[in-house]
Amino acid sequence: MNIFYEMASRLGFYKDVKNCLLKGFTPCAVTGVSNIHKAQTAMALSRLSPCLVICDDEASAIRMTGDINEMAGEQLACVFPAKDLNFAYMEGVSREYEHKRLEALSLITQGKCKIIAASMEACLQGTIPQDKLKEFSFEIKTGGELSLEELTSKLLAGGYTRTDQVEGQAQFSVRGSIADIFPVQESRPVRIELWGDEVDSISYFDPESQRRTDPIDEMTVFPALEIIFPDTDDLVTKLEALSKSVRGNRTDKIRTNISRDIETAQSGITLTNLDKYYTVCYDKLTTVFDYFESGVCLVSEYTNCIEKGKAALAQLSEDMKLLYEDGILFRKLEGFYLDIPQAELKITQMKSVFLDSFMRSNNGVKFKKLINTDCRQTAAWGGNIINLEEELKNLCSQGYCTVVLAGSEKTLPIINKDLNDAGISAEILTEDSEIIKGKVYLRTGCLSGGFDYPDIGCAAITQMKAMSAKKRKSRHKAGEEIKSLSDIQTGDLVVHAMYGIGRFSGIKNIETNGVTKDYITIKYAGTDVLYVPVTQLDLVSRYIGPRDDGAVKLNKLNSMEWTKTRNKVKSAVKDMAEELTKLYAQRQMAKGFAFSPDNDWQADFEERFDYQETDDQLRSIQEIKSDMEKPSPMDRLLCGDVGFGKTEVALRAAFKCMLDNKQVAILVPTTVLAWQHYQTAIKRFEHFPVKVELLSRFRKPKEQQQIIRELNRGTIDLIIGTHRLVQKDVKFKDLGLVIIDEEQRFGVAHKEKFKETFKGVDVLTLSATPIPRTLNMAMSGIRDMSVIEEPPMDRHPVQTYVIEHNMGVIAQAISKELRRGGQVYYIHNRVETIMMTANKLQEMLPDARIAFAHGQMPEEELSEIWRQLCDREIDILVCTTIIETGVDVPNVNTLIIEDADRLGLSQLYQLRGRVGRSNRRAFAYFTFRRGKVLTEVAAKRLDAIREFTQFGSGFRIALRDLEIRGAGSILSGKQHGHMEAVGYDMYLRLLNEAIAEQKGEALPPSPEDCLVDISIDAFIPDHYIENLSQRIDCYRKIASIGNEEDSRDVIDELIDRYGDPPKSVLGLVNVALTRNTASKLGIKEITQRGDKVLFFVKTAEVEQIQALYGAYKNRIRFFDGDKPYFAVTLEKKQKAAELMAETVRLMRNEE
């Protein structure tokens, strides 16, 4: 029994509503209900029939869904968002919101969820008719029949895109008898394996590792588009007929636009502007209302809903004016949304219940029953146990049964014990719990508010934030371990451990003496070419460095240049590891201050944070506090993107320090950042006796002197400032913690000064550059790091468009943002013409307040511009890419980038992250100019941007390249240069070796330890793995096999992703395994010359020589010299791989 449902069913007003619905007395109205009561009513009514809940906006719908699902303990409700209608031709459009709409409709159709919550705007928009949704959906069951051809055509028709590897929603791939699909309603993709035409197995798989996870018995796949034409011919025929039927002034413009869409469709590309052809595709308008013909419609705050609906339609009509002028829209395409009177009619014709917090006129709706109630919504509990005890004692004395939502699985038993110790009858809530007077039930979770029903003596108290009580869905992991050769393309730079940097030019299949082998071809400086056998592929890695490919110099084969470079880097890395290890040891020995454990004040401060912390934030806070409580001084680095919540983590550490009567200094590189931190700190500490001050150019000289005096006297607790803080005249009374923000932006001289000034003081350094996890792991034990990878909870996906540069469309996008009170970033990456661009925009938008900014401006001028932007005195900021590392401005929610094809994916990814930093939907427009000839590089980039926009593919690569740049900022400037010289992979390998040496650990095995080149069918056939980069990735994994377990894991992965491996692939695996064992035995190289296999060894033990002589007798010969080796002659029909494995077994003394 669900206790929340049980409570609702006892309420008088709920019984009245239920009665009205059963007897057909609708529409009826309920007044006196707040958000939480509406959610509980919807949850209870959904047991009668499916419910559509209309809210005034999307934020309310999301909150309503959260409350319903929390009380139900399952996914009972889902959100149906509004989509941004796109009518103009665009190269690429992100479809997250369309997929969420289809997911909601599919779940309600399947009966997997009972409630849809939607804004009024979403309810007005046309969507896919139910019969079409059914027609393009299909079920796959284990043991059922499935033809891959039929599956492919259904998926393509339903808007899915075929790719080599599935990474994002609405993609699929087919390899042999294996099909991977990422259905739009799922958070994970599925893998289907066939035996002939029978479905052998269905499993979810992880898009990161591409490995199967949980098996399932069946799966329904829904279409990925709301507007579906049966096939391209049908679309083209209908558009040709539409073009012929056009009459009027703008006929030429209209026909030009339609014929461009026809050409695009004929070339096999899905149109990005299908919204325009809704009425061409479907005979009548279908909305979300049509999915609830026999259901119930609940309207929350009807008057607000109507007002918001009118505002949305006014905005749409404003946007459409320009589209009519340009011939993009015309009268025959109208009818893709409901107007307000039509929506009102739909609502009143359904079984409808109007839920309002107080009595209103409700636009003249005639209600058949008015129900008034006295329900109370209560404020959330702040986390203080004494307050909770008092509140519960009061409720219990009145005979209330109360549910408390608080804590985590770990802390709930503690709260339960505390309450029972205080004489309150409390227990953990179970499914069997019943409503008993004076009883208190506890469970994890949180609601948007508590409730109090005096009529039935029931209440709920909720903690505003349930600390990690809920597990979030796993997401893309930033900084996944770098897969050096996956995603490699012909022409990419690679590093060979022994020969240096060259350019990858493909795989060559070479046959010698009847044996076929694949070789990786690498071009070096001049005409030098190197063929690397795939068995040695772990010697090759993709060159990932902090600068563009064009600036990297290729090495020459047979020159000492690479060896010198490598040795130089090796010694520099060794010095760094030595220095860091020494510093770390010194710090552990140094005497610092051990801060006290957390107290109630600290808990109260943390409870007042307005948002739900992410798991990463909580972990980082814990790591920092643990460091502060140790007697040695802290020196920790906290990494995380702008807006990921580093400041909150730092302020909690600051508060901990101030509670022990010590001072805190926050050091920032720019006056604007100082000012922004000052504003945040003032707001955050307003309820506490903490004095916060700012020391920067924003303060007059006289004020600065006064602040310095107060710092010295100790009356200032927290000081925020630029490098002015480390000047000689600034003295602290008792400094306990220094927080350095954006350390990478301070100069070397400043950093040295910090080290001198803050000896023995706890130091927390913040960096906004994400760093590779591999580097973080390598540095563990010599550098303390905390990493925040998770974005905050309430971030919305950024609606992204790839579009040819068109000032009309851009002006429209800007106007749309300004109308809703937002601000805009316009990226123009050329300093010399930036002013001209700002003037051009000013002409088009005379009322907008426009400013421009670039990196060549003086610091004071830039600071003033940032301040104006933060204070909303600027509407549009035309700037270069300097906003990549700027201040966090949550009100900027539209980004326009000129010439996006000139920027790398990682830059675009980071720039796009500057918007969408609030709970508002954000928009990004990646624009390009279609020159007469689009260069191959630009076309490639454009394709990558399109992919990235539509599916989030390439996300890993973008992030990885970004992190490699970040790695340089963590290391010193010198080390950055060394990393550039050899590439990240090689640098990391040398760093790992140097650190292991410093710690006195065994050195990690190096792939150079044993080279193998023997005659063996060593290749992966094209028919087994068609995609080149996937094939190379598998070669690399096989070459890296270190032991039996690795070999089993690689074979499992091959079977999982591609089916049973052919013999030539298994041969490769065996060679790799033998090679690693040989390396441990001191064998440096195994080569075949004719019918002899040569084993080059460091030294051979007497027992080994005896074993070999005993087995091979006159077939073996030993040779001394600079490179000692022994040679074994092959027997007739004996394969070299068998002899190699046999010899290694003998040397290991295995029978």
Buried (B, 14 or more C-beta within 10 A) or exposed (E): EBBBBBBBBBBEBBEBBBEBBEEEBBBBBBBBBBBBBBBBBBBBBBBBEBBBBBBBBBBBBBBBBBBBBBBBBEBBBBBBBBBBBBBBBBBBBBBBBBBBBBBBBBBBBEEBBBBBBBBBBBBBBBBBBBEBBEBBBBEBBBEEEBEBEEBBEBBBBBBBBEBBBBBBBBBBBBBBBBBBBBBBBBEBBBBBBBEEEEBEBBBBBEBBEBBBEEEEEEBBBBBBBBBBBEEBEEBBEBBEEBBEEBEEEBEEBBBEBBEEBBEBBEEEBBBBBBBBBBBBBBEEBBBBBEBBEEBBBBBBBBBBBBBBBEBBBEBBEEBBEBBBEBBBBBEEBEEBBBEBEBBBEBBBEBBBBBBBBEEBEBEEBEBEBEBEBEBBBBEBBEBEBEEBBEBBBEBBEEEBBBBBBBBEEEBBEEBBEBBEEBEBEBEEBEEEBEBEEBBBBBBBBBBBBBBBBEEBBBBBBBBBBBBBBBEEEEEBEBBBEBBBBBBBEEBBBBBBBBBBBBBBBBBEEEEEEEBBBBBBBBBBBEEBEBEBBBBBBBBBBBBBBBEEEEEBEBBBBEBEEBEEBBEEBBEBBBEBBBEBBEBBEEBEEEEBBEBEEBEEBBBBBBBBBEBBBBEBBBBBBEBBBEBBBBEBBBBBBBBBBBBBBBBBBBBBBBBBBBBBEBBBBBBBBBBBBBBBBBBBBBEBBEEBEBEBBBBBBBBEEEEBEEBBEBBBEBEBBBBBBBBBBBEEEBEBBEBBBBBBBBBBBBEEEBBEBBEEBBEEBBBBBBBBBBBBBBBBEBBEEBBBBBBBBBBBEEBBBBBBBBBEBBEBBBBBBBBBBBEEEBBBBBBBBEEEEBEEBBEBBBEEBEEBBBBBBBEEBEEEEBBBBBBBBBEBEBBBBBBBBBBBBBBBBBBBBBBBBBBBBBBBBBBBBBBBBBBBBBBBBBBBBBBBEEEEEBEEEBEBBBBBBBBBBBBBBBBBBBBBBBBBBBBBBBBBEEBBBBBBBBBBBBBBBBBBBBBBBBEEEEEEEEBBBBBBBBBBBBBBBEEBBBBBBBBBBBBBBBBBBBEEEBBEBBBEBBBBBBBEBBEBBBBBBBBBBBBBBBBBBBBBBBBBEEEBBBBBBEEBEEEBBEBBBEBBEEBBEBEEEEEBBBBBBBEEEBBBBBBBBBBBBBBEEEE
